[in-house]
Amino acid sequence: MRKAIVTIATGIHLRLWENFAQPFWSQFCLKNGYDLFCFKGPIDKSPKASSRSIAWQKLIVHRESKLKDYDLLIWLDADIIINPEAPDPATKLKGNKIGACLEFDWGNDPQTKHLNLACKNHHKAVLKEQGINFESYQKLWGFDPSSGPLINTGFLIYLKNEHAEILDYVYEKFDDTNVPHWGEMVPLSETMHQKNIFQRFDDRYNLLPMIYMSSLLSGDFWEKPKETGAISIIYRLLNDGYFIHFAGCKSWAMNLLAGATYSREEGFRTKEID
């Protein structure tokens, strides 16, 4: 079976990926038999594609001719750092499923469950200010009732020939022009649940440090202790997680990796903090 890890990155996102993410992706790929592809522009260059976030193009990356001979694809958002010692998720994938992680239900550990609740409450408050009920945001897309919980699409793993048609369907049918939240995540989530093709993966394959750091990084009181605490959290997550997704904090957090070291024996080690 030919396997590939795929992303799309442009502009500052490409520079961040090349400087801070690519070395760790490459180590993981070499260890687990993946080829690595970072496309530096959109797959679809149509006016419709240009009018919406490039994140939608993860749904059609399988159309890229360079991937035509591959069987299994892993899509990763470009703001993810891979722990090179992470286990290969392909060993867990059921062939008729698309593997991914949930957006809000990752905090099942008793010590972190409150963070999961805080994340939900934050989104509820944001939507309430806009007159939207959090529990029914799927209705904005025409899904009523919802078929299941929201899936975070920063990590997707699937057999290309098995699921290309479904991904194409979501890409072509839905549009977020008048929907302000979560882009392609809602229609893809709903479609996966409706067709019973969602396989929930260990949440460490899409670990979101921003939830852990947000309480430390708000306001301007005790800035240095807050920064030190946030850095400590990041390095703990880098070593405990598999695919660490810096959504919402990519520039700040990835730059912390400058000067950091990694070894199989010691994992990620932070540089000294001035």
Beta strands, then each sheet from edge to edge (+ up, - down):
strand 1: 3-8
strand 2: 34-39
strand 3: 72-76
strand 4: 80-82
strand 5: 98-102
strand 6: 151-159
strand 7: 198-200
strand 8: 243-245
strand 9: 261-263
strand 10: 267-269
sheet 1: 2+ 1+ 3+ 6- 5+ 7+
sheet 2: 4+ 8-
sheet 3: 9+ 10-
end
